[in-house]
Each structure stands twice: as structure tokens, then as C-alpha cells.
Amino acid sequence: MQTINPLVGILMGSRSDWETMKETARTLAALGVAFEAHVASAHRTPDKVIDYVLNAEGRGIRVLVAAAGGAAHLAGVCAGKTHLPVLGVPMKGWSLDGMDSLLSTVQMPAGIPVGTLAIGKAGATNAALLAAAILALGDPALRERLLAYRKAQTEKALADDDLSL
Ligand SMILES: Nc1c(C(=O)O)ncn1[C@@H]1O[C@H](COP(=O)(O)O)[C@@H](O)[C@H]1O
């Protein structure tokens, strides 16, 4: 999936991660951030991952989001091949409630950072917001859209405080 001149590259280890990672795509779309999303696995298609990451900056990508479940090596391998910010999203996976993905994404050796988000859809949403926040540092119009998104969220949370039986 691709919009024009993508600034954010979303990689996921399997198509089975897409249901969760749609939250990243939807949030970026809501903020008007151009992105692309691809299935690429450090285990199953390592050459595709390396090729993508090495060409990302030259193609205009500014932030990478890497999502994987189980033995989640994708984000770490991406980070090892680029100085672009890499945000890791651990997938809940098929066992261990995603703790395996979380730990294998977050526990990077010093020198090769992966900004690791929460497991699952919350992490997928927040990866988009963090990517947008990074891009907004140099994009005043995006900064305004991000502030409006946050304001709407606050207003919804306040409006939710009208409990009845
Ligand atoms: N952790 C990785 C990597 C990787 O780290 O490169 N590649 C695929 N996977 C993960 O394997 C899980 C099961 O994949 P399948 O559903 O295709 O069997 C997915 O969550 C995927 O991210």
C-alpha cells in the first residue's frame, strides 16, 4: 500500500500483522502524513528488508515503523542498517501474549536504538503519532494537524464523562 511521496515506511513481518498495523496506516492518513506499507521479514525475506532499508532515505522516507511478532527481529535489523528513526511495534502473536515480541524488539544493544511502542493496536496507533511528532518538528502545518488531533481526543475524553445507568 502506498500514498505519493511517502515519508513513513511501515514494514511488517507477515501479512497476518496487517490487521493490527492498519491502525498505524489509519492514524497517519488521518494526520495527512504520506506513508507506504509493505510485508518484509528479516527471517523470510532478509534481502528484501535490507534492500528496502538501504534505499529508504534516498526515496524520501524519514521514519521507519517495523512491526513483528514472536521472535521479532525486524525492527532491530532495520535499525542496524539505517540512521533513520526506527519505531518498533511488537505484535501480540500466537502465544506468550506478545511478551516475546516486546522483549525481542525493546532489548537492543547500546548504539542501535529502536523506539519500542506498546504491544498491539495501541502501539500501532502510537507509532503513527510518534512518527508524525518527529516529522512535525520540521513541518508547521503537520504540527497544527497534530495539535488538532490531540485537542479532539481531549474533547472526546471529557465528553465521555457523562455516565448514567
Ligand atoms: N518476527 C517476524 C519476522 C522478523 O522479525 O523478521 N518476520 C516474521 N515475523 C513474525 O512471525 C509472525 C507469524 O507470521 P505468520 O502469521 O506469517 O506465520 C508474525 O507476527 C510476523 O511478524
Backbone and ligand atoms as CSV (ligand in chain L), in Angstrom:
chain,resi,resn,atom,element,x,y,z
A,1,MET,N,N,0.846,-1.190,0.000
A,1,MET,CA,C,0.000,0.000,0.000
A,1,MET,C,C,0.885,1.246,0.000
A,2,GLN,N,N,0.473,2.282,-0.792
A,2,GLN,CA,C,1.352,3.435,-0.928
A,2,GLN,C,C,0.573,4.702,-1.245
A,3,THR,N,N,0.933,5.810,-0.575
A,3,THR,CA,C,0.452,7.125,-0.989
A,3,THR,C,C,1.628,7.824,-1.675
A,4,ILE,N,N,1.400,8.992,-2.291
A,4,ILE,CA,C,2.505,9.612,-3.035
A,4,ILE,C,C,3.556,10.194,-2.101
A,5,ASN,N,N,4.808,10.136,-2.558
A,5,ASN,CA,C,5.961,10.640,-1.809
A,5,ASN,C,C,5.916,10.265,-0.329
A,6,PRO,N,N,5.931,8.984,-0.023
A,6,PRO,CA,C,5.803,8.572,1.376
A,6,PRO,C,C,6.959,9.061,2.244
A,7,LEU,N,N,6.619,9.505,3.441
A,7,LEU,CA,C,7.614,9.945,4.430
A,7,LEU,C,C,7.833,8.886,5.499
A,8,VAL,N,N,6.821,8.052,5.685
A,8,VAL,CA,C,6.902,6.983,6.681
A,8,VAL,C,C,6.815,5.641,5.962
A,9,GLY,N,N,7.747,4.765,6.263
A,9,GLY,CA,C,7.723,3.414,5.722
A,9,GLY,C,C,7.330,2.443,6.814
A,10,ILE,N,N,6.225,1.747,6.596
A,10,ILE,CA,C,5.767,0.736,7.561
A,10,ILE,C,C,6.150,-0.628,7.015
A,11,LEU,N,N,6.930,-1.363,7.785
A,11,LEU,CA,C,7.243,-2.746,7.414
A,11,LEU,C,C,6.624,-3.670,8.445
A,12,MET,N,N,6.128,-4.815,7.991
A,12,MET,CA,C,5.628,-5.816,8.943
A,12,MET,C,C,6.098,-7.184,8.489
A,13,GLY,N,N,6.352,-8.051,9.489
A,13,GLY,CA,C,6.952,-9.338,9.199
A,13,GLY,C,C,6.064,-10.278,8.427
A,14,SER,N,N,4.747,-10.092,8.539
A,14,SER,CA,C,3.807,-11.003,7.886
A,14,SER,C,C,2.529,-10.247,7.552
A,15,ARG,N,N,1.835,-10.754,6.563
A,15,ARG,CA,C,0.517,-10.195,6.251
A,15,ARG,C,C,-0.413,-10.322,7.446
A,16,SER,N,N,-0.162,-11.321,8.297
A,16,SER,CA,C,-1.035,-11.509,9.465
A,16,SER,C,C,-0.909,-10.352,10.461
A,17,ASP,N,N,0.101,-9.509,10.316
A,17,ASP,CA,C,0.254,-8.329,11.181
A,17,ASP,C,C,-0.573,-7.137,10.683
A,18,TRP,N,N,-1.081,-7.226,9.473
A,18,TRP,CA,C,-1.703,-6.061,8.830
A,18,TRP,C,C,-2.944,-5.572,9.563
A,19,GLU,N,N,-3.733,-6.512,10.097
A,19,GLU,CA,C,-4.949,-6.104,10.812
A,19,GLU,C,C,-4.594,-5.130,11.943
A,20,THR,N,N,-3.512,-5.418,12.636
A,20,THR,CA,C,-3.056,-4.521,13.714
A,20,THR,C,C,-2.436,-3.265,13.132
A,21,MET,N,N,-1.618,-3.417,12.121
A,21,MET,CA,C,-0.857,-2.276,11.592
A,21,MET,C,C,-1.703,-1.321,10.754
A,22,LYS,N,N,-2.950,-1.732,10.465
A,22,LYS,CA,C,-3.869,-0.783,9.833
A,22,LYS,C,C,-4.062,0.434,10.729
A,23,GLU,N,N,-3.905,0.243,12.044
A,23,GLU,CA,C,-4.055,1.384,12.965
A,23,GLU,C,C,-2.978,2.436,12.714
A,24,THR,N,N,-1.766,1.984,12.410
A,24,THR,CA,C,-0.707,2.939,12.058
A,24,THR,C,C,-1.087,3.663,10.771
A,25,ALA,N,N,-1.503,2.891,9.783
A,25,ALA,CA,C,-1.847,3.471,8.476
A,25,ALA,C,C,-3.019,4.445,8.607
A,26,ARG,N,N,-4.043,4.041,9.354
A,26,ARG,CA,C,-5.232,4.902,9.508
A,26,ARG,C,C,-4.881,6.200,10.229
A,27,THR,N,N,-4.045,6.095,11.246
A,27,THR,CA,C,-3.691,7.293,12.026
A,27,THR,C,C,-2.840,8.238,11.184
A,28,LEU,N,N,-1.887,7.694,10.435
A,28,LEU,CA,C,-1.082,8.542,9.550
A,28,LEU,C,C,-1.973,9.209,8.504
A,29,ALA,N,N,-2.916,8.442,7.960
A,29,ALA,CA,C,-3.825,9.011,6.947
A,29,ALA,C,C,-4.654,10.135,7.557
A,30,ALA,N,N,-5.126,9.927,8.793
A,30,ALA,CA,C,-5.941,10.955,9.456
A,30,ALA,C,C,-5.138,12.236,9.674
A,31,LEU,N,N,-3.831,12.100,9.845
A,31,LEU,CA,C,-2.973,13.264,10.074
A,31,LEU,C,C,-2.411,13.843,8.776
A,32,GLY,N,N,-2.759,13.227,7.664
A,32,GLY,CA,C,-2.267,13.718,6.378
A,32,GLY,C,C,-0.783,13.470,6.169
A,33,VAL,N,N,-0.290,12.370,6.746
A,33,VAL,CA,C,1.125,12.008,6.566
A,33,VAL,C,C,1.220,10.911,5.502
A,34,ALA,N,N,2.013,11.169,4.470
A,34,ALA,CA,C,2.161,10.184,3.396
A,34,ALA,C,C,2.983,8.991,3.893
A,35,PHE,N,N,2.530,7.789,3.547
A,35,PHE,CA,C,3.203,6.582,4.033
A,35,PHE,C,C,3.089,5.473,2.998
A,36,GLU,N,N,3.875,4.428,3.226
A,36,GLU,CA,C,3.697,3.198,2.457
A,36,GLU,C,C,3.808,2.038,3.434
A,37,ALA,N,N,3.202,0.925,3.099
A,37,ALA,CA,C,3.227,-0.248,3.981
A,37,ALA,C,C,3.573,-1.485,3.156
A,38,HIS,N,N,4.506,-2.286,3.689
A,38,HIS,CA,C,4.950,-3.482,2.980
A,38,HIS,C,C,5.139,-4.648,3.953
A,39,VAL,N,N,4.957,-5.840,3.439
A,39,VAL,CA,C,5.316,-7.049,4.177
A,39,VAL,C,C,6.752,-7.389,3.818
A,40,ALA,N,N,7.600,-7.469,4.822
A,40,ALA,CA,C,9.008,-7.843,4.602
A,40,ALA,C,C,9.523,-8.419,5.916
A,41,SER,N,N,10.198,-9.536,5.849
A,41,SER,CA,C,10.600,-10.241,7.066
A,41,SER,C,C,12.115,-10.421,7.120
A,42,ALA,N,N,12.675,-10.086,8.280
A,42,ALA,CA,C,14.116,-10.299,8.470
A,42,ALA,C,C,14.450,-11.787,8.419
A,43,HIS,N,N,13.459,-12.638,8.693
A,43,HIS,CA,C,13.682,-14.088,8.661
A,43,HIS,C,C,13.412,-14.669,7.270
A,44,ARG,N,N,12.253,-14.320,6.723
A,44,ARG,CA,C,11.810,-14.993,5.499
A,44,ARG,C,C,12.293,-14.303,4.226
A,45,THR,N,N,12.412,-12.979,4.290
A,45,THR,CA,C,12.852,-12.235,3.093
A,45,THR,C,C,13.903,-11.197,3.502
A,46,PRO,N,N,15.027,-11.655,4.054
A,46,PRO,CA,C,16.021,-10.696,4.569
A,46,PRO,C,C,16.567,-9.759,3.490
A,47,ASP,N,N,16.748,-10.264,2.273
A,47,ASP,CA,C,17.291,-9.399,1.211
A,47,ASP,C,C,16.330,-8.252,0.898
A,48,LYS,N,N,15.035,-8.550,0.943
A,48,LYS,CA,C,14.034,-7.511,0.681
A,48,LYS,C,C,14.105,-6.426,1.760
A,49,VAL,N,N,14.256,-6.844,3.013
A,49,VAL,CA,C,14.335,-5.886,4.129
A,49,VAL,C,C,15.557,-4.990,3.960
A,50,ILE,N,N,16.705,-5.596,3.735
A,50,ILE,CA,C,17.953,-4.821,3.627
A,50,ILE,C,C,17.875,-3.865,2.439
A,51,ASP,N,N,17.387,-4.369,1.336
A,51,ASP,CA,C,17.261,-3.550,0.136
A,51,ASP,C,C,16.352,-2.348,0.406
A,52,TYR,N,N,15.226,-2.606,1.048
A,52,TYR,CA,C,14.271,-1.527,1.350
A,52,TYR,C,C,14.913,-0.484,2.251
A,53,VAL,N,N,15.547,-0.937,3.308
A,53,VAL,CA,C,16.101,-0.006,4.295
A,53,VAL,C,C,17.245,0.813,3.683
A,54,LEU,N,N,18.090,0.172,2.896
A,54,LEU,CA,C,19.216,0.896,2.303
A,54,LEU,C,C,18.751,1.972,1.321
A,55,ASN,N,N,17.614,1.759,0.680
A,55,ASN,CA,C,17.109,2.723,-0.310
A,55,ASN,C,C,16.118,3.722,0.278
A,56,ALA,N,N,15.718,3.507,1.537
A,56,ALA,CA,C,14.614,4.299,2.108
A,56,ALA,C,C,14.929,5.791,2.120
A,57,GLU,N,N,16.068,6.173,2.665
A,57,GLU,CA,C,16.370,7.603,2.798
A,57,GLU,C,C,16.420,8.284,1.428
A,58,GLY,N,N,17.050,7.635,0.477
A,58,GLY,CA,C,17.146,8.199,-0.866
A,58,GLY,C,C,15.792,8.370,-1.531
A,59,ARG,N,N,14.808,7.569,-1.118
A,59,ARG,CA,C,13.450,7.677,-1.669
A,59,ARG,C,C,12.599,8.676,-0.900
A,60,GLY,N,N,13.171,9.310,0.124
A,60,GLY,CA,C,12.436,10.339,0.860
A,60,GLY,C,C,11.804,9.877,2.158
A,61,ILE,N,N,11.972,8.599,2.479
A,61,ILE,CA,C,11.440,8.098,3.762
A,61,ILE,C,C,12.226,8.744,4.903
A,62,ARG,N,N,11.503,9.210,5.941
A,62,ARG,CA,C,12.149,9.878,7.073
A,62,ARG,C,C,12.045,9.080,8.377
A,63,VAL,N,N,11.023,8.242,8.477
A,63,VAL,CA,C,10.830,7.433,9.690
A,63,VAL,C,C,10.383,6.033,9.263
A,64,LEU,N,N,10.938,5.020,9.916
A,64,LEU,CA,C,10.509,3.642,9.657
A,64,LEU,C,C,9.725,3.116,10.854
A,65,VAL,N,N,8.657,2.399,10.568
A,65,VAL,CA,C,7.904,1.687,11.602
A,65,VAL,C,C,8.022,0.204,11.257
A,66,ALA,N,N,8.516,-0.584,12.194
A,66,ALA,CA,C,8.713,-2.017,11.930
A,66,ALA,C,C,7.925,-2.833,12.942
A,67,ALA,N,N,7.041,-3.674,12.445
A,67,ALA,CA,C,6.170,-4.472,13.311
A,67,ALA,C,C,6.434,-5.951,13.092
A,68,ALA,N,N,6.566,-6.680,14.183
A,68,ALA,CA,C,6.760,-8.125,14.058
A,68,ALA,C,C,6.313,-8.813,15.346
A,69,GLY,N,N,5.997,-10.102,15.208
A,69,GLY,CA,C,5.553,-10.880,16.358
A,69,GLY,C,C,6.512,-12.031,16.633
A,70,GLY,N,N,6.368,-12.635,17.805
A,70,GLY,CA,C,7.221,-13.768,18.173
A,70,GLY,C,C,8.670,-13.331,18.336
A,71,ALA,N,N,9.574,-14.037,17.647
A,71,ALA,CA,C,10.998,-13.649,17.667
A,71,ALA,C,C,11.141,-12.434,16.756
A,72,ALA,N,N,10.825,-11.270,17.300
A,72,ALA,CA,C,10.642,-10.063,16.475
A,72,ALA,C,C,11.984,-9.376,16.234
A,73,HIS,N,N,12.641,-9.765,15.169
A,73,HIS,CA,C,13.967,-9.220,14.859
A,73,HIS,C,C,13.914,-8.101,13.819
A,74,LEU,N,N,12.746,-7.901,13.227
A,74,LEU,CA,C,12.647,-6.982,12.080
A,74,LEU,C,C,13.115,-5.564,12.411
A,75,ALA,N,N,12.601,-4.987,13.496
A,75,ALA,CA,C,12.951,-3.596,13.821
A,75,ALA,C,C,14.455,-3.474,14.081
A,76,GLY,N,N,15.010,-4.432,14.794
A,76,GLY,CA,C,16.438,-4.388,15.105
A,76,GLY,C,C,17.307,-4.486,13.866
A,77,VAL,N,N,16.912,-5.335,12.943
A,77,VAL,CA,C,17.683,-5.474,11.696
A,77,VAL,C,C,17.587,-4.179,10.894
A,78,CYS,N,N,16.395,-3.589,10.846
A,78,CYS,CA,C,16.247,-2.289,10.151
A,78,CYS,C,C,17.169,-1.259,10.798
A,79,ALA,N,N,17.132,-1.182,12.117
A,79,ALA,CA,C,17.928,-0.167,12.829
A,79,ALA,C,C,19.417,-0.374,12.591
A,80,GLY,N,N,19.824,-1.612,12.408
A,80,GLY,CA,C,21.227,-1.896,12.157
A,80,GLY,C,C,21.714,-1.415,10.805
A,81,LYS,N,N,20.774,-1.080,9.914
A,81,LYS,CA,C,21.140,-0.709,8.544
A,81,LYS,C,C,20.828,0.737,8.200
A,82,THR,N,N,20.323,1.521,9.171
A,82,THR,CA,C,19.986,2.915,8.854
A,82,THR,C,C,20.110,3.779,10.089
A,83,HIS,N,N,20.359,5.070,9.861
A,83,HIS,CA,C,20.334,6.024,10.973
A,83,HIS,C,C,18.972,6.707,11.069
A,84,LEU,N,N,18.038,6.399,10.150
A,84,LEU,CA,C,16.680,6.941,10.272
A,84,LEU,C,C,16.060,6.429,11.566
A,85,PRO,N,N,15.147,7.211,12.174
A,85,PRO,CA,C,14.470,6.695,13.366
A,85,PRO,C,C,13.662,5.434,13.039
A,86,VAL,N,N,13.829,4.415,13.855
A,86,VAL,CA,C,13.073,3.158,13.681
A,86,VAL,C,C,12.176,2.969,14.899
A,87,LEU,N,N,10.879,2.885,14.657
A,87,LEU,CA,C,9.908,2.652,15.723
A,87,LEU,C,C,9.448,1.205,15.629
A,88,GLY,N,N,9.567,0.466,16.715
A,88,GLY,CA,C,9.210,-0.953,16.716
A,88,GLY,C,C,7.859,-1.176,17.368
A,89,VAL,N,N,7.021,-1.966,16.704
A,89,VAL,CA,C,5.711,-2.296,17.279
A,89,VAL,C,C,5.635,-3.818,17.473
A,90,PRO,N,N,5.617,-4.272,18.723
A,90,PRO,CA,C,5.519,-5.712,18.990
A,90,PRO,C,C,4.093,-6.216,18.723
A,91,MET,N,N,3.986,-7.299,17.965
A,91,MET,CA,C,2.681,-7.901,17.686
A,91,MET,C,C,2.324,-8.890,18.792
A,92,LYS,N,N,1.022,-9.030,19.036
A,92,LYS,CA,C,0.581,-9.920,20.113
A,92,LYS,C,C,0.922,-11.376,19.806
A,93,GLY,N,N,0.896,-11.719,18.536
A,93,GLY,CA,C,1.354,-13.050,18.149
A,93,GLY,C,C,0.417,-14.170,18.552
A,94,TRP,N,N,0.914,-15.362,18.478
A,94,TRP,CA,C,0.094,-16.551,18.668
A,94,TRP,C,C,0.297,-17.195,20.049
A,95,SER,N,N,1.271,-16.699,20.830
A,95,SER,CA,C,1.464,-17.229,22.179
A,95,SER,C,C,2.206,-16.198,23.007
A,96,LEU,N,N,2.272,-16.392,24.300
A,96,LEU,CA,C,3.023,-15.532,25.223
A,96,LEU,C,C,2.506,-14.094,25.259
A,97,ASP,N,N,1.314,-13.866,24.696
A,97,ASP,CA,C,0.664,-12.550,24.757
A,97,ASP,C,C,1.512,-11.399,24.219
A,98,GLY,N,N,2.467,-11.702,23.379
A,98,GLY,CA,C,3.287,-10.635,22.791
A,98,GLY,C,C,4.497,-10.250,23.619
A,99,MET,N,N,4.663,-10.883,24.788
A,99,MET,CA,C,5.834,-10.553,25.608
A,99,MET,C,C,7.136,-10.923,24.893
A,100,ASP,N,N,7.070,-12.008,24.100
A,100,ASP,CA,C,8.254,-12.394,23.318
A,100,ASP,C,C,8.607,-11.308,22.305
A,101,SER,N,N,7.587,-10.787,21.625
A,101,SER,CA,C,7.816,-9.724,20.629
A,101,SER,C,C,8.316,-8.454,21.306
A,102,LEU,N,N,7.691,-8.121,22.443
A,102,LEU,CA,C,8.091,-6.899,23.153
A,102,LEU,C,C,9.561,-6.954,23.541
A,103,LEU,N,N,9.943,-8.049,24.177
A,103,LEU,CA,C,11.320,-8.129,24.677
A,103,LEU,C,C,12.327,-8.207,23.530
A,104,SER,N,N,11.977,-8.917,22.466
A,104,SER,CA,C,12.954,-9.021,21.373
A,104,SER,C,C,13.024,-7.746,20.533
A,105,THR,N,N,12.019,-6.872,20.674
A,105,THR,CA,C,12.094,-5.573,19.983
A,105,THR,C,C,12.798,-4.530,20.848
A,106,VAL,N,N,12.500,-4.560,22.143
A,106,VAL,CA,C,12.974,-3.471,23.008
A,106,VAL,C,C,14.425,-3.638,23.458
A,107,GLN,N,N,14.886,-4.862,23.555
A,107,GLN,CA,C,16.194,-5.087,24.194
A,107,GLN,C,C,17.339,-4.988,23.193
A,108,MET,N,N,17.472,-3.801,22.630
A,108,MET,CA,C,18.549,-3.582,21.656
A,108,MET,C,C,19.865,-3.254,22.364
A,109,PRO,N,N,20.974,-3.659,21.773
A,109,PRO,CA,C,22.261,-3.277,22.359
A,109,PRO,C,C,22.498,-1.773,22.205
A,110,ALA,N,N,23.237,-1.193,23.146
A,110,ALA,CA,C,23.555,0.232,23.065
A,110,ALA,C,C,24.206,0.536,21.726
A,111,GLY,N,N,23.761,1.609,21.111
A,111,GLY,CA,C,24.343,2.019,19.825
A,111,GLY,C,C,23.404,1.846,18.656
A,112,ILE,N,N,22.440,0.936,18.794
A,112,ILE,CA,C,21.487,0.680,17.691
A,112,ILE,C,C,20.067,0.796,18.266
A,113,PRO,N,N,19.528,2.010,18.331
A,113,PRO,CA,C,18.236,2.181,19.013
A,113,PRO,C,C,17.023,1.782,18.177
A,114,VAL,N,N,16.046,1.193,18.861
A,114,VAL,CA,C,14.699,1.005,18.322
A,114,VAL,C,C,13.750,1.630,19.341
A,115,GLY,N,N,12.978,2.611,18.909
A,115,GLY,CA,C,11.978,3.210,19.797
A,115,GLY,C,C,10.784,2.282,19.865
A,116,THR,N,N,10.664,1.554,20.985
A,116,THR,CA,C,9.675,0.475,21.050
A,116,THR,C,C,8.367,0.945,21.680
A,117,LEU,N,N,7.270,0.649,21.004
A,117,LEU,CA,C,5.937,1.030,21.462
A,117,LEU,C,C,5.281,-0.147,22.196
A,118,ALA,N,N,4.055,0.078,22.623
A,118,ALA,CA,C,3.298,-0.964,23.327
A,118,ALA,C,C,2.914,-2.108,22.379
A,119,ILE,N,N,2.565,-3.232,22.961
A,119,ILE,CA,C,2.140,-4.401,22.180
A,119,ILE,C,C,0.790,-4.120,21.509
A,120,GLY,N,N,0.694,-4.451,20.223
A,120,GLY,CA,C,-0.601,-4.467,19.539
A,120,GLY,C,C,-1.091,-3.110,19.055
A,121,LYS,N,N,-2.432,-2.968,19.041
A,121,LYS,CA,C,-3.034,-1.810,18.365
A,121,LYS,C,C,-2.692,-0.475,19.014
A,122,ALA,N,N,-2.560,-0.446,20.343
A,122,ALA,CA,C,-2.176,0.824,20.992
A,122,ALA,C,C,-0.793,1.241,20.509
A,123,GLY,N,N,0.119,0.284,20.429
A,123,GLY,CA,C,1.459,0.585,19.936
A,123,GLY,C,C,1.439,0.999,18.478
A,124,ALA,N,N,0.579,0.361,17.699
A,124,ALA,CA,C,0.482,0.697,16.273
A,124,ALA,C,C,-0.017,2.133,16.091
A,125,THR,N,N,-1.006,2.519,16.872
A,125,THR,CA,C,-1.519,3.899,16.813
A,125,THR,C,C,-0.443,4.876,17.267
A,126,ASN,N,N,0.202,4.556,18.371
A,126,ASN,CA,C,1.202,5.488,18.920
A,126,ASN,C,C,2.440,5.595,18.024
A,127,ALA,N,N,2.755,4.545,17.298
A,127,ALA,CA,C,3.885,4.633,16.357
A,127,ALA,C,C,3.601,5.702,15.309
A,128,ALA,N,N,2.358,5.758,14.853
A,128,ALA,CA,C,1.986,6.786,13.871
A,128,ALA,C,C,2.084,8.175,14.485
A,129,LEU,N,N,1.603,8.301,15.720
A,129,LEU,CA,C,1.632,9.625,16.371
A,129,LEU,C,C,3.063,10.071,16.643
A,130,LEU,N,N,3.910,9.135,17.021
A,130,LEU,CA,C,5.317,9.475,17.273
A,130,LEU,C,C,6.031,9.815,15.959
A,131,ALA,N,N,5.750,9.066,14.923
A,131,ALA,CA,C,6.331,9.378,13.613
A,131,ALA,C,C,5.889,10.773,13.173
A,132,ALA,N,N,4.613,11.071,13.371
A,132,ALA,CA,C,4.103,12.400,12.996
A,132,ALA,C,C,4.760,13.484,13.841
A,133,ALA,N,N,4.967,13.209,15.128
A,133,ALA,CA,C,5.603,14.205,16.005
A,133,ALA,C,C,7.032,14.486,15.547
A,134,ILE,N,N,7.741,13.456,15.120
A,134,ILE,CA,C,9.109,13.639,14.613
A,134,ILE,C,C,9.069,14.504,13.349
A,135,LEU,N,N,8.176,14.172,12.441
A,135,LEU,CA,C,8.086,14.925,11.185
A,135,LEU,C,C,7.600,16.355,11.422
A,136,ALA,N,N,6.756,16.536,12.437
A,136,ALA,CA,C,6.191,17.868,12.715
A,136,ALA,C,C,7.250,18.846,13.206
A,137,LEU,N,N,8.378,18.347,13.667
A,137,LEU,CA,C,9.455,19.243,14.106
A,137,LEU,C,C,9.901,20.163,12.967
A,138,GLY,N,N,9.783,19.666,11.743
A,138,GLY,CA,C,10.185,20.479,10.591
A,138,GLY,C,C,9.028,20.789,9.661
A,139,ASP,N,N,7.799,20.678,10.167
A,139,ASP,CA,C,6.628,20.866,9.310
A,139,ASP,C,C,5.522,21.548,10.116
A,140,PRO,N,N,5.460,22.883,10.075
A,140,PRO,CA,C,4.482,23.615,10.897
A,140,PRO,C,C,3.030,23.217,10.615
A,141,ALA,N,N,2.700,22.911,9.365
A,141,ALA,CA,C,1.314,22.542,9.046
A,141,ALA,C,C,0.955,21.210,9.702
A,142,LEU,N,N,1.887,20.275,9.680
A,142,LEU,CA,C,1.654,18.991,10.348
A,142,LEU,C,C,1.552,19.192,11.862
A,143,ARG,N,N,2.380,20.090,12.399
A,143,ARG,CA,C,2.297,20.401,13.837
A,143,ARG,C,C,0.873,20.838,14.203
A,144,GLU,N,N,0.281,21.690,13.369
A,144,GLU,CA,C,-1.089,22.161,13.625
A,144,GLU,C,C,-2.074,20.992,13.578
A,145,ARG,N,N,-1.901,20.097,12.594
A,145,ARG,CA,C,-2.824,18.953,12.483
A,145,ARG,C,C,-2.674,18.015,13.684
A,146,LEU,N,N,-1.451,17.872,14.150
A,146,LEU,CA,C,-1.208,17.013,15.321
A,146,LEU,C,C,-1.860,17.617,16.570
A,147,LEU,N,N,-1.730,18.946,16.716
A,147,LEU,CA,C,-2.352,19.610,17.862
A,147,LEU,C,C,-3.875,19.476,17.798
A,148,ALA,N,N,-4.440,19.584,16.590
A,148,ALA,CA,C,-5.892,19.458,16.432
A,148,ALA,C,C,-6.350,18.036,16.781
A,149,TYR,N,N,-5.546,17.049,16.370
A,149,TYR,CA,C,-5.851,15.637,16.692
A,149,TYR,C,C,-5.891,15.452,18.209
A,150,ARG,N,N,-4.881,16.014,18.888
A,150,ARG,CA,C,-4.806,15.878,20.346
A,150,ARG,C,C,-5.983,16.594,21.018
A,151,LYS,N,N,-6.338,17.763,20.483
A,151,LYS,CA,C,-7.445,18.536,21.065
A,151,LYS,C,C,-8.752,17.742,20.936
A,152,ALA,N,N,-8.974,17.168,19.762
A,152,ALA,CA,C,-10.194,16.386,19.543
A,152,ALA,C,C,-10.246,15.194,20.495
A,153,GLN,N,N,-9.093,14.585,20.724
A,153,GLN,CA,C,-9.013,13.438,21.630
A,153,GLN,C,C,-9.357,13.858,23.064
A,154,THR,N,N,-8.832,15.015,23.470
A,154,THR,CA,C,-9.126,15.525,24.816
A,154,THR,C,C,-10.617,15.826,24.950
A,155,GLU,N,N,-11.190,16.453,23.928
A,155,GLU,CA,C,-12.608,16.801,23.982
A,155,GLU,C,C,-13.480,15.554,24.059
A,156,LYS,N,N,-13.076,14.507,23.329
A,156,LYS,CA,C,-13.842,13.253,23.387
A,156,LYS,C,C,-13.751,12.642,24.786
A,157,ALA,N,N,-12.555,12.661,25.368
A,157,ALA,CA,C,-12.378,12.094,26.709
A,157,ALA,C,C,-13.213,12.865,27.728
A,158,LEU,N,N,-13.284,14.187,27.589
A,158,LEU,CA,C,-14.095,14.993,28.507
A,158,LEU,C,C,-15.582,14.692,28.307
A,159,ALA,N,N,-15.991,14.545,27.029
A,159,ALA,CA,C,-17.405,14.275,26.730
A,159,ALA,C,C,-17.813,12.889,27.220
A,160,ASP,N,N,-16.849,11.986,27.355
A,160,ASP,CA,C,-17.140,10.625,27.821
A,160,ASP,C,C,-17.505,10.595,29.308
A,161,ASP,N,N,-17.312,11.715,30.005
A,161,ASP,CA,C,-17.573,11.751,31.445
A,161,ASP,C,C,-19.039,12.098,31.725
A,162,ASP,N,N,-19.952,11.442,31.052
A,162,ASP,CA,C,-21.378,11.672,31.317
A,162,ASP,C,C,-22.037,10.315,31.561
A,163,LEU,N,N,-21.597,9.676,32.637
A,163,LEU,CA,C,-22.020,8.312,32.919
A,163,LEU,C,C,-23.453,8.245,33.421
A,164,SER,N,N,-24.201,7.237,32.985
A,164,SER,CA,C,-25.539,7.004,33.530
A,164,SER,C,C,-25.797,5.499,33.507
A,165,LEU,N,N,-26.807,5.071,34.260
A,165,LEU,CA,C,-27.127,3.642,34.321
A,165,LEU,C,C,-28.011,3.239,33.140
L,1,LIG,N1,N,9.037,-11.724,13.785
L,1,LIG,C1,C,8.871,-11.923,12.485
L,1,LIG,C2,C,9.751,-11.571,11.470
L,1,LIG,C3,C,11.015,-10.819,11.654
L,1,LIG,O1,O,11.357,-10.477,12.802
L,1,LIG,O2,O,11.648,-10.507,10.649
L,1,LIG,N2,N,9.245,-11.981,10.301
L,1,LIG,C4,C,8.042,-12.515,10.546
L,1,LIG,N3,N,7.804,-12.474,11.870
L,1,LIG,C5,C,6.549,-12.742,12.569
L,1,LIG,O3,O,6.054,-14.019,12.567
L,1,LIG,C6,C,4.686,-13.922,12.979
L,1,LIG,C7,C,3.909,-15.037,12.393
L,1,LIG,O4,O,3.859,-14.911,10.996
L,1,LIG,P1,P,2.829,-15.783,10.140
L,1,LIG,O5,O,1.452,-15.376,10.587
L,1,LIG,O6,O,3.108,-15.393,8.702
L,1,LIG,O7,O,3.140,-17.213,10.414
L,1,LIG,C8,C,4.220,-12.539,12.546
L,1,LIG,O8,O,3.749,-11.788,13.662
L,1,LIG,C9,C,5.461,-11.939,11.944
L,1,LIG,O9,O,5.635,-10.567,12.230
